[in-house]
Structure formats: C-alpha cells, structure tokens
Amino acid sequence: MTAIAEARLIVVKVGSALIVEEETGRADAAWLSSFAADLARLAARGQRPLIVSSGAVALGRRRLGLKRRALTLPEKQAAAAAGQSLLMRAWEEALGPQGLTAAQVLMTPDDTEVRRRFLNARATLETLLEVGATPVVNENDTVATEELRYGDNDRLAARVAQMVGADLLVLLSDVDGLYSADPRRDPGARHIPEVAAVSAEIEAMAGGAHVGSGGMATKLQAARIAAAAGCSTLIALGRRPAPLAAVEEGARNTLFRAAATPAAAYKAWIAGALAPQGVLTIDAGAAAAVRAGKSLLAAGVTAVEGRFGKGDAVVVRDPEGREVGRGLSRYDAADARRIVGLRSDAIEPALGYSAGPVIHADDLALAG
C-alpha cells in the first residue's frame, strides 16, 4: 500500500502554478475538476482530505489589471482581496459536482503559533471535517504583512497538518520529488524515493532545485515541521490529471517518513516543550479516569492554582500531589475556578458558554 492509501487524514498543498493558467490568468477548470475527482475518491473510501490552496493573488492581479511581475505589498493585498472570491468559486465549481462541500478558512501565523488561537482554529477545522466539508485553507494575504506572514504555503500546509494531526502532507510540485541535484541542470541527478530524516546532506541536495515560488528548500522545511508532528510528507508532480491517483499507481515521488504517529508526537510536545502555567488538583476518581485515557471533566477538579489562559499548559496532580500528566486547558484560570466540581451540564449556566472538558484527552500527556 502507498502512503496515500494508508493515511486517515491527508493535507494536500496546491500551488498557484497548478490552479491558474499562465496564458489566461484564469483558474484551470479542467485540472481542478480532475483533482476534485481525486479527492472524492479518497473521501469515498473513508479518508478525509484537506486542501491548502494558493492562487488568490494570481487570480486577483488579472482582475485588477496589475501586470507588473513584482507587486508591492499593498498591491499583493489588493490582489488577494479581489482574487479570493474567484479562488473559492473555482474550488466550489470543481468540488461541488463530486459531492464535496468547499469551506473557506483564511489563516495568519498567529492562528498556528499562538496556543489559544491554535486551539480555536483546530476546533473549526475538526468540526468542518466531522460534518463532511472539505476545508480550503489559504493564508490571509489581504491583511498579512511582510513581518507577519508565512511567506509560502508549504510552511502553512505543514502547520495545518500539525494542527489537525494529519497522517500525510502532500506537496504537489512541478517536479516528481527530490533529486541529488537540480535535474533540469544536471542530467545525472539521482531521484531520491524515500528520506528517513531531513539531514544536512538532504538539505544540500535542495540547494539548486527550485520548485515554484518557495523552492525545494521550503518543501524540506515543511517536511521537517510535519515530521516533528508525526506526519509524513510526500512530494509529487502536480501538473498531471488526478495526481494522487497517479502516485498510487506507481508514479515517481519522494516520501519523507515520520518516526512517530501524530498523536504521540503531539503529546510529546505537550509533555516536554511547554512551560506549565498552572496546576489542577483532581480527586481520586478523576485521576483514575485520566490515567485510563479519559478527558478531565470539571466535576473531578478540586483546586486551581496559577494564572493561565485558554490553551496554556497546566500540570494535573492527584490528591496526594503526584503528577498525573500535563495538558492544555480549555478554560482560563478564572473560569476554571468558577466550574470546579461542576457537572458538565452545569458549566454553560455558570459561564455563559461551555468548551467541553477542562482538558480533552487528546490534549493531555500522561506522566511516565
């Protein structure tokens, strides 16, 4: 089985060169239709696809008559504003006939780098996937600045894959994977079918192999980000009909395998990379439930210490003071204190809202 067939949740990054026809500046309806059929095939066998799409600026610049090759930042923002509706219309017209519902999600770096916004964005994407929609994610270029932007959608795609716990990130490119040198300049360049880790030697291979606007180097950076989250990355040729099916049928590609699963990598990040901002003490019953893999409910919390915000890491301790684990709180410290000991159905009357358990099992790393 290929990496695509084995994956439960797949993030596919599609660049402007695939979406927009170079000659006309319009969306390539034929390619998009073929790719939508590709995604529908995955969905029909129970897999969940998520798209990270470029193209708004390229479509918008034609609509606004911006013909200069190098646009200023304000011009890029204006083009993105004019092109975003065209981009989503193109995706809707491609996905709709396949029975797929496109759902637009615009993101900025804060949505993946700030924990509170990370949790909010993740909840939105997870809900869209649960109800059967196909998220189409793009950087919010209309408000992005040079100082605060991803700069390329390879990195955005990797962050989205990390956010949703994807098993596979697919970067559709204009070459069929990584080579030992730029194959367009060196006829002796050797194709690399699989990479265990993005080492200095692997990075050196990408030095001259420019792919799209970001280059092969940015794709290796994306693969490194994804691997740290337990997500494998596949680089494949996009400029062909049904590129995902082509890979499954044996088309050449490069696979960067992750060493851990997404869930294991995420919990390792919680356990070791975050500085706890508070402490939750829980009763014996809650401690047993948490150790058995259950979420931490407010009813089991007996005390709250520290000053922390929604999404901050906290330590969870049992009645004897032993650390049970560490997790991301779905409530800030003030609200957590207000719901100590409350049943789940009493949280909304007390706070005016409910974010579910205090710490969801997916966001809780047990102590060793």
C-alpha positions in Angstrom: 0.0 0.0 0.0 1.2 3.5 -0.7 1.5 6.3 1.9 -1.7 7.9 0.5 -3.8 4.7 0.8 -2.6 4.2 4.4 -3.4 7.8 5.6 -6.6 8.6 7.5 -6.3 12.4 7.3 -4.4 14.0 4.3 -3.4 17.6 3.8 -2.7 18.5 0.2 -1.0 21.7 -0.7 -1.8 23.1 -4.2 0.3 25.9 -5.6 -0.7 28.8 -7.9 1.0 27.3 -10.9 -1.4 24.3 -10.8 -4.6 26.4 -10.2 -4.0 29.4 -12.5 -3.4 29.1 -16.3 -0.3 31.0 -17.1 -1.6 32.2 -20.5 -5.0 33.5 -19.4 -4.6 34.2 -15.7 -7.8 32.3 -15.1 -8.5 29.2 -12.9 -7.6 26.0 -14.7 -11.1 24.4 -14.5 -10.0 21.1 -16.2 -7.2 20.4 -13.8 -9.3 21.4 -10.8 -12.1 19.1 -11.9 -9.6 16.2 -12.3 -8.1 16.9 -8.9 -11.6 17.1 -7.2 -12.3 13.7 -8.6 -9.1 12.6 -7.0 -10.2 13.9 -3.6 -13.7 12.4 -4.0 -12.1 9.0 -4.5 -10.2 9.4 -1.2 -13.4 10.5 0.6 -15.4 7.6 -0.8 -13.0 5.1 0.9 -13.3 6.9 4.3 -10.3 9.2 4.2 -10.5 12.9 5.0 -8.8 15.4 2.6 -8.0 19.0 3.5 -6.7 21.5 0.9 -4.1 24.3 1.4 -4.5 26.4 -1.7 -2.6 29.3 -3.3 -4.0 31.3 -6.1 -5.8 34.3 -4.7 -3.1 36.8 -5.6 -2.6 35.3 -9.1 -6.3 35.4 -9.9 -6.8 38.9 -8.4 -4.0 40.6 -10.2 -5.6 39.8 -13.5 -9.0 41.1 -12.3 -7.4 44.4 -11.2 -5.2 44.7 -14.2 -1.9 44.5 -12.3 0.5 43.5 -14.9 3.9 44.2 -13.3 5.7 40.9 -12.4 6.9 42.2 -9.0 3.9 43.6 -6.9 4.3 45.8 -3.9 2.9 44.5 -0.6 -0.3 46.8 -0.9 -0.8 45.6 -4.4 -0.5 41.9 -3.3 -3.0 42.6 -0.6 -5.4 44.2 -3.0 -4.9 41.4 -5.5 -5.7 38.8 -2.7 -8.8 40.7 -1.8 -10.0 40.7 -5.4 -8.9 37.1 -6.1 -10.1 35.3 -3.0 -13.7 35.1 -4.2 -12.5 33.8 -7.6 -10.4 31.2 -6.0 -13.3 29.9 -3.8 -15.7 29.9 -6.8 -13.2 27.8 -8.7 -13.0 25.3 -5.8 -16.7 25.2 -5.4 -17.3 24.6 -9.1 -14.7 21.8 -9.0 -15.7 20.1 -5.7 -19.5 20.5 -6.0 -20.1 18.1 -8.8 -18.1 15.5 -6.8 -20.5 15.8 -3.9 -17.8 17.7 -1.8 -18.6 20.9 0.0 -15.8 23.6 0.0 -15.3 25.5 3.2 -13.0 28.6 3.1 -10.6 29.0 6.0 -8.2 32.1 6.0 -5.3 31.9 8.4 -2.4 34.1 9.6 0.7 32.8 11.5 -1.0 33.7 14.9 -3.6 31.0 14.2 -0.9 28.3 14.4 1.8 30.0 16.6 -0.4 31.4 19.5 -1.8 28.5 21.5 -5.3 30.0 22.2 -5.8 30.7 18.5 -4.3 27.4 17.6 -7.0 25.6 19.6 -9.7 27.7 18.2 -8.6 27.1 14.6 -8.1 23.4 15.2 -11.6 23.1 16.6 -13.0 24.8 13.5 -11.1 22.6 11.1 -12.0 19.4 13.0 -15.7 20.4 13.0 -15.6 21.0 9.3 -14.1 17.6 8.7 -16.5 15.9 11.1 -19.5 17.3 9.2 -18.1 16.2 5.9 -16.9 19.5 4.5 -13.6 19.9 2.6 -11.6 22.8 4.1 -9.8 25.0 1.7 -7.1 26.9 3.7 -5.2 29.9 2.5 -3.0 32.5 4.1 -5.0 35.7 4.7 -2.8 37.7 2.3 -5.2 40.7 2.4 -4.1 41.6 6.0 -0.7 39.8 6.2 2.4 42.0 6.4 6.0 41.2 5.4 6.9 40.9 9.1 3.9 38.6 10.0 3.3 36.1 7.3 4.1 32.5 6.3 5.7 33.6 3.1 4.9 30.4 1.3 2.1 27.9 1.6 4.4 24.9 2.0 5.1 26.1 5.6 1.4 26.9 6.1 0.4 23.4 4.9 2.9 21.8 7.4 1.5 23.9 10.3 -2.1 22.9 9.3 -1.0 19.2 9.1 0.5 19.6 12.6 -2.7 21.3 13.8 -5.2 18.7 12.7 -2.9 15.7 13.4 -2.7 14.7 9.8 -1.0 11.4 8.8 0.3 12.7 5.5 1.1 16.0 3.9 1.2 16.0 0.1 3.1 18.9 -1.6 2.2 18.9 -5.3 5.1 20.3 -7.2 6.5 20.9 -10.7 9.0 18.0 -10.2 8.3 14.5 -9.1 10.3 14.6 -5.9 13.7 15.3 -4.5 16.9 14.8 -6.6 20.5 14.7 -5.6 20.9 17.9 -7.8 18.6 20.0 -9.9 17.5 17.6 -12.7 17.0 20.5 -15.1 20.6 21.4 -14.9 22.3 18.1 -14.1 21.2 15.1 -16.3 23.0 12.8 -13.9 20.9 13.9 -11.0 19.6 10.9 -9.0 16.0 10.7 -7.8 15.6 10.1 -4.0 12.5 7.9 -3.5 12.4 7.9 0.3 14.0 10.0 3.1 14.2 8.9 6.7 15.2 12.3 8.1 15.9 15.8 6.7 19.7 15.9 7.4 22.3 18.4 6.3 23.1 16.2 3.4 19.5 16.1 2.2 19.2 19.9 2.6 22.3 20.3 0.4 20.5 18.4 -2.4 17.8 21.1 -2.4 20.3 24.0 -2.8 19.7 24.4 -6.5 16.5 22.6 -7.1 14.0 25.5 -7.1 10.4 24.5 -7.2 7.6 27.0 -7.6 7.8 30.2 -5.6 9.2 28.6 -2.4 11.8 26.3 -3.9 12.6 22.7 -2.8 14.3 24.1 0.3 10.9 25.4 1.6 9.5 21.9 0.9 12.2 20.3 3.0 11.4 22.8 5.8 7.8 21.8 5.6 8.7 18.2 5.7 10.8 18.8 8.9 7.9 20.6 10.6 5.5 17.8 9.6 7.9 15.1 10.8 8.1 16.7 14.2 4.4 16.4 14.4 4.4 12.7 13.4 3.2 13.4 9.9 4.9 12.0 6.8 5.4 14.2 3.7 5.1 13.3 0.1 6.4 15.5 -2.8 4.9 14.6 -6.2 4.3 16.0 -9.6 1.1 18.0 -9.7 0.8 19.0 -13.3 -1.0 15.9 -14.5 -4.6 14.7 -14.2 -5.5 13.1 -10.9 -2.0 13.4 -9.4 -2.9 11.5 -6.2 -4.2 8.5 -8.2 -1.0 8.7 -10.3 1.1 8.3 -7.2 -0.9 5.3 -6.0 -0.5 3.7 -9.4 3.3 4.0 -9.1 4.2 7.5 -10.4 7.6 8.6 -9.1 7.6 10.7 -5.8 9.6 11.3 -2.7 8.3 10.2 0.7 9.7 11.7 3.9 8.6 9.2 6.6 7.8 10.5 10.2 9.3 8.4 13.0 6.3 8.7 15.3 2.5 8.9 15.0 0.8 12.4 15.0 -0.8 11.6 18.4 2.5 10.5 20.0 4.4 13.5 18.6 1.7 15.9 19.8 1.7 14.5 23.3 5.5 14.5 23.5 5.4 18.2 22.6 2.9 18.9 25.4 4.9 16.9 27.9 8.3 18.4 27.2 8.2 21.6 25.2 5.6 23.7 27.1 6.2 25.5 30.3 3.2 24.8 32.6 1.4 28.0 33.7 -0.8 26.5 36.5 -1.8 23.4 38.4 -5.1 21.5 38.6 -5.6 19.2 41.5 -8.1 16.4 40.9 -9.9 13.8 43.0 -9.1 10.1 43.0 -11.8 9.1 40.6 -10.8 11.7 38.1 -7.1 10.6 38.4 -8.1 7.0 37.6 -10.2 8.1 34.6 -7.4 10.3 33.3 -4.9 7.5 33.7 -7.3 5.3 31.7 -7.2 7.7 28.8 -10.4 9.8 29.6 -10.7 13.6 29.4 -10.5 15.6 32.6 -14.0 16.9 33.5 -14.7 19.8 35.7 -16.5 17.6 38.2 -13.2 15.9 39.1 -11.3 19.1 39.7 -10.8 20.1 43.3 -8.4 23.1 43.1 -6.9 25.5 40.6 -3.6 27.3 41.0 -1.8 29.8 38.9 -2.7 32.3 36.2 -3.2 30.8 32.8 -5.1 31.5 29.7 -7.2 29.2 27.5 -4.8 26.9 25.6 -2.0 27.2 28.2 -0.3 24.1 29.6 -1.1 23.1 33.1 0.1 20.3 35.5 -2.5 17.8 36.7 -2.0 16.4 40.2 -3.8 13.7 42.1 -5.0 14.2 45.8 -1.5 13.1 47.0 0.3 15.7 44.9 1.6 13.2 42.4 1.8 14.4 38.8 -0.8 12.6 36.7 0.1 14.5 33.5 0.2 17.8 31.6 -2.3 19.2 29.3 -3.8 22.2 27.5 -6.6 23.8 29.5 -9.8 24.7 27.5 -10.6 27.4 30.1 -8.6 30.3 31.6 -7.7 30.2 35.3 -10.6 32.4 36.4 -13.2 30.4 34.6 -11.6 27.1 35.7 -12.1 28.2 39.3 -15.7 29.0 38.7 -16.5 25.5 37.4 -14.5 23.5 40.0 -16.6 20.4 40.9 -19.4 21.2 38.4 -21.1 18.6 36.3 -20.7 19.1 32.5 -24.3 20.3 32.1 -23.8 23.0 34.7 -20.9 24.7 33.0 -22.8 26.8 30.5 -25.3 28.2 33.1 -22.2 29.1 35.2 -20.1 30.7 32.5 -22.5 31.5 29.7 -20.6 29.1 27.4 -19.1 25.6 27.5 -15.8 24.5 26.0 -16.4 20.9 27.0 -13.9 19.1 29.3 -11.3 21.1 31.2 -8.7 19.1 29.3 -9.6 16.9 26.4 -7.9 13.5 26.4 -6.2 14.4 23.0 -4.5 17.4 24.7 -3.3 15.5 27.8 0.1 13.8 28.1 0.3 11.3 31.0 3.3 11.3 33.3 5.6 8.4 32.8 
